[in-house]
């Protein structure tokens, strides 16, 4: 079914994960969301007025905010396709993320208003006129929302869109909210109990939670997140596949929106290799990274001495010592520099963020181990966090 949705939302022959395909899928998914949410809003508002049910009205207004969210989503994907210009050299793809933030704010404001109305209904309850037809219509509305959750989720996973996956979660949550309204209507119809205000309060709190959660997710993307683990592994696997590459480290990733991803990495070659050959390999890797993963990759060339017995022995010893500190620690760029008759052992140590606060302790412990082994080097460590 996902393939069917993708064909429905793209042009013939257009790759879904291409920048144009990504934007087109987002726009068409947003348009579908506008139509369906407006339909649900109209049905639920009419039902709420006829049955005097605040919970149904609240659920309908939630669908109206979803329609507004779909409009903003549509505009976000539309503006994201604007090309780079002098003021924005990295393009406008982050409009997709900004639209997600705006949607979250709309949801939050709607939740606040519904919270006020629900409290008033609890304090001043009124009669709810619910019948079997209204319950069946609400069940049908829940089915529509379940389809939307499936629709958004399938497309969001296929094109790796946080915005569409958030819309899928919101639609899934709406299913539960509508089922809560159904429960209240059923209780009123069968037992004559008025729990409408309390259910309206529950829907309002649910909307508030969704809005706050969405703001957190979108803000996290805008503040900057590391690369998706799969993408990093694929890039490292691509680089390591070259015969002359000895290793790589210091991977950095910057996301300016889909199709506007930038990464940098240090790649090690033997210092005995021809710089021209290494440069050609680097150029090929950068071109392949963009062709395969739409990532603008910048590779820093690191020559490594491989014919120095002293350096090789030190590298093995240091790696053994840092592994004893923690198996997740790694080293790179190890070298010996002699200044004014003093030998300096210099290297970079990559630590997980959880261990980054132990830097001074690690330096002291390694310096002590050098003295115990009677290795006459002054230690200088540059720390990286990952």
C-alpha positions in Angstrom: 0.0 0.0 0.0 2.9 2.3 0.7 4.0 2.0 -3.0 0.5 2.9 -4.0 0.5 6.1 -1.9 4.0 7.0 -3.3 2.8 6.6 -6.9 -0.3 8.6 -6.0 1.7 11.5 -4.7 4.6 11.7 -7.2 5.0 12.2 -10.9 5.7 9.2 -13.1 9.4 8.3 -12.9 10.1 10.7 -10.0 12.1 9.2 -7.2 10.3 9.6 -3.8 13.6 10.4 -1.9 14.7 13.0 -4.4 14.3 16.7 -3.3 11.5 17.3 -5.8 9.8 14.0 -5.0 10.0 14.7 -1.2 8.5 18.1 -1.6 5.7 16.9 -3.9 4.7 14.1 -1.6 4.6 16.6 1.3 2.4 19.0 -0.6 -0.1 16.4 -1.8 -0.2 14.8 1.7 -1.0 18.2 3.1 -3.7 18.8 0.6 -5.4 15.4 1.4 -5.2 16.3 5.1 -6.9 19.7 4.5 -9.8 18.1 2.7 -10.4 15.2 5.2 -10.0 17.4 8.3 -12.4 20.0 7.0 -14.9 17.2 6.3 -14.5 15.8 9.8 -14.8 19.3 11.4 -18.1 19.9 9.6 -19.6 16.6 10.6 -18.5 16.8 14.3 -19.5 20.5 14.6 -23.0 19.7 13.3 -23.2 16.7 15.6 -22.0 18.7 18.6 -24.5 21.4 18.1 -27.4 19.0 17.6 -26.5 16.9 20.6 -25.3 19.8 22.8 -22.1 17.8 23.4 -19.0 19.8 24.2 -16.8 16.7 23.9 -17.9 16.2 20.2 -17.5 20.0 19.6 -14.1 19.9 21.1 -13.1 16.9 19.0 -14.4 18.8 15.9 -12.4 21.9 16.7 -9.4 19.7 17.1 -10.0 18.6 13.5 -10.2 22.2 12.5 -6.8 22.8 14.0 -5.6 19.7 12.1 -6.9 21.3 8.9 -5.0 24.5 9.7 -1.9 22.3 10.4 -2.3 20.7 7.0 -2.4 24.1 5.4 0.8 25.1 7.1 2.3 21.7 6.2 1.4 22.3 2.6 2.9 25.8 2.6 6.0 24.5 4.4 6.8 21.9 1.7 5.9 24.4 -1.0 8.3 27.1 0.3 11.0 24.5 1.0 11.5 24.0 -2.7 12.7 27.6 -3.2 16.3 27.6 -4.5 19.2 29.0 -2.7 19.9 32.7 -3.0 22.3 35.3 -1.7 20.6 35.7 1.7 20.1 31.9 2.1 23.0 30.1 0.5 21.9 26.7 2.0 18.4 27.0 0.5 15.0 27.1 2.1 14.4 23.4 2.9 14.1 24.2 6.7 10.7 25.8 5.9 9.4 22.3 6.4 10.7 22.3 10.0 9.4 25.8 10.6 5.9 24.8 9.4 6.0 21.9 11.9 6.8 24.4 14.7 3.9 26.6 13.6 1.5 23.7 13.6 2.6 22.8 17.1 1.8 26.3 18.3 -1.6 26.2 16.7 -2.4 22.9 18.4 -1.2 24.3 21.7 -3.4 27.4 21.5 -6.4 25.3 20.5 -5.9 23.0 23.5 -5.8 26.0 25.9 -9.2 27.3 24.6 -10.8 23.9 24.8 -9.4 23.5 28.3 -11.3 26.7 29.4 -14.5 25.5 27.8 -14.3 22.1 29.3 -13.8 23.5 32.8 -16.9 25.8 32.3 -19.0 22.7 31.2 -17.9 20.8 34.3 -18.9 23.7 36.6 -22.2 24.3 34.7 -23.2 21.0 33.1 -26.0 20.7 30.5 -28.0 18.0 28.9 -26.4 15.9 26.2 -28.7 14.5 23.5 -26.9 11.5 22.1 -28.4 8.9 19.8 -27.2 5.8 18.0 -26.8 7.6 14.7 -24.4 10.1 16.3 -22.4 7.3 17.8 -22.1 5.5 14.4 -21.0 8.8 12.7 -18.3 9.3 15.3 -17.1 5.7 14.8 -16.9 6.5 11.0 -14.9 9.6 11.8 -12.5 7.6 13.9 -12.0 5.3 10.9 -11.2 8.2 8.7 -8.5 9.4 11.2 -7.1 5.9 11.4 -6.7 5.9 7.6 -5.0 9.3 7.8 -2.6 8.0 10.4 -1.7 5.1 8.1 -1.5 7.4 5.1 0.8 10.0 6.8 2.9 7.3 8.5 3.6 5.3 5.3 4.7 8.4 3.4 6.6 9.8 6.3 8.7 6.7 6.8 9.2 6.3 3.1 10.7 9.8 2.6 12.1 10.1 6.1 10.0 13.2 6.9 9.7 14.2 10.6 6.8 16.5 9.7 4.6 13.8 8.1 5.5 11.3 10.8 4.4 13.8 13.4 1.1 14.3 11.5 0.7 10.5 11.6 1.1 10.5 15.4 -1.4 13.4 15.7 -4.0 11.5 13.6 -3.4 8.3 15.7 -3.9 10.3 18.8 -7.2 11.8 17.4 -8.5 8.2 17.0 -8.1 7.7 20.7 -9.7 11.1 21.4 -12.7 10.3 19.3 -13.0 6.9 20.9 -13.1 8.7 24.3 -16.0 10.8 23.0 -17.8 7.6 21.8 -17.4 6.2 25.3 -19.0 9.3 26.9 -21.8 9.2 24.4 -22.4 5.6 25.0 -22.5 6.1 28.8 -24.9 9.0 28.4 -27.2 7.0 26.1 -27.2 3.8 28.2 -27.0 5.1 31.8 -28.0 8.8 31.5 -24.7 9.9 33.2 -23.3 13.3 32.2 -19.5 12.9 31.9 -19.3 15.1 28.8 -17.4 18.0 30.5 -14.8 15.6 31.9 -14.3 14.0 28.5 -14.0 17.4 26.9 -11.3 18.1 29.6 -9.5 14.9 28.7 -9.6 15.8 25.0 -8.2 19.3 25.7 -5.4 17.9 27.9 -4.6 15.4 25.1 -4.3 18.2 22.6 -2.1 20.2 24.9 0.2 17.2 25.4 0.4 16.7 21.6 1.2 20.4 21.1 4.0 20.4 23.7 5.4 17.1 22.4 5.4 18.4 18.8 7.1 21.7 19.8 9.8 19.7 21.5 10.4 17.4 18.5 10.5 20.3 16.0 12.7 22.5 18.2 15.2 19.6 18.5 15.5 19.4 14.7 16.0 23.2 14.4 18.6 23.2 17.2 20.6 20.6 15.4 20.6 16.8 15.7 23.2 14.2 14.8 22.8 12.3 11.5 20.5 9.3 11.4 22.5 6.3 12.6 21.9 4.5 9.3 23.1 7.4 7.2 26.3 7.7 9.2 27.0 3.9 9.0 26.3 4.0 5.2 28.7 6.9 4.6 31.5 5.3 6.7 30.9 1.9 4.9 31.2 3.7 1.6 34.5 5.4 2.6 36.0 2.3 4.2 35.3 0.3 1.0 38.2 2.1 -0.8 41.4 0.0 -0.7 43.8 2.8 0.3 41.6 4.2 3.1 43.1 3.3 6.5 40.3 4.7 8.6 38.0 7.7 9.2 37.0 9.9 12.2 35.5 13.2 13.3 32.2 12.9 11.5 30.1 16.0 11.6 26.6 16.5 10.2 24.5 19.6 9.4 20.9 19.3 8.3 19.4 22.3 6.4 16.3 20.2 5.3 15.8 17.4 2.9 18.2 17.6 0.0 20.3 20.1 1.9 22.4 17.9 4.2 26.1 18.7 4.7 28.7 16.4 6.4 32.4 16.5 7.0 34.8 13.7 8.0 38.6 13.1 8.3 39.8 10.2 6.2 43.2 8.6 6.8 45.7 7.5 4.1 49.2 6.3 4.4 51.6 9.2 4.1 53.5 7.1 1.5 50.6 7.2 -0.9 50.5 9.7 -3.7 48.6 12.8 -2.7 47.2 13.0 -6.2 45.8 9.5 -5.9 44.3 10.3 -2.5 42.8 13.5 -3.9 41.1 11.5 -6.7 39.7 9.0 -4.2 38.3 11.8 -2.1 36.6 13.5 -5.1 35.0 10.2 -6.1 33.7 9.6 -2.5 32.2 13.1 -2.3 30.4 12.6 -5.6 29.1 9.2 -4.7 27.8 10.4 -1.3 25.7 13.0 -3.0 24.5 10.7 -5.7 23.5 7.9 -3.3 22.4 9.8 -0.1 21.9 13.5 -1.2 24.6 14.6 1.2 27.2 17.2 0.4 30.3 15.5 1.9 33.5 17.4 2.6 36.5 15.1 3.3 39.6 16.2 5.1 42.8 14.3 4.0 44.8 12.9 6.9 48.2 11.4 6.0 49.3 8.7 8.5 52.9 7.5 9.1 52.8 3.7 8.7 56.5 2.9 8.4 57.7 4.1 11.9 58.1 1.2 14.4 58.1 3.6 17.3 54.9 5.2 16.2 53.2 1.9 15.5 54.2 0.6 19.0 52.9 3.7 20.7 49.6 3.5 18.8 49.0 -0.1 19.9 49.9 0.8 23.5 47.7 3.9 23.7 44.8 2.1 22.1 45.2 -0.7 24.7 45.2 1.8 27.5 42.2 3.8 26.4 40.2 0.6 25.8 41.0 -0.3 29.4 39.4 3.1 30.5 36.3 2.4 28.5 35.6 0.2 25.4 33.7 3.0 23.7 36.8 5.3 23.6 38.8 5.6 20.4 41.9 7.5 19.3 43.1 9.0 16.0 45.7 11.4 14.6 48.5 10.0 16.9 51.8 11.5 16.2 55.2 12.4 17.9 56.5 15.9 17.8 59.9 16.9 19.0 60.4 20.4 20.3 63.5 21.7 22.0 64.6 18.2 22.8 61.3 17.2 24.3 59.2 14.5 22.7 55.4 15.2 22.7 52.9 12.4 22.2 49.9 14.0 20.7 46.6 12.4 19.7 42.8 12.9 19.6 40.5 10.9 21.9 36.9 10.5 20.9 34.5 10.1 23.9 30.8 9.5 24.2 29.1 12.6 25.7 28.4 10.6 28.9 32.2 10.4 29.5 33.2 13.8 28.4 33.3 15.2 31.9 36.1 12.7 32.8 38.7 14.3 30.5 41.1 15.6 33.1 41.0 12.3 35.0 41.8 10.4 31.8 44.7 12.7 31.0 46.2 12.2 34.5 45.7 8.4 34.4 47.4 8.1 30.9 50.3 10.4 32.0 50.8 8.2 35.1 50.8 5.1 32.9 53.5 6.6 30.7 55.7 7.2 33.7 55.1 3.7 35.0 56.1 2.3 31.6 59.1 4.7 31.6 58.0 6.2 28.3 59.6 9.6 28.1 56.9 11.6 26.4 55.0 14.7 27.3 51.3 13.9 26.7 48.9 16.2 24.8 45.4 15.0 24.2 42.6 16.7 22.1 39.2 15.5 23.1 36.2 15.0 20.8 32.7 14.2 21.9 30.2 12.1 19.9 
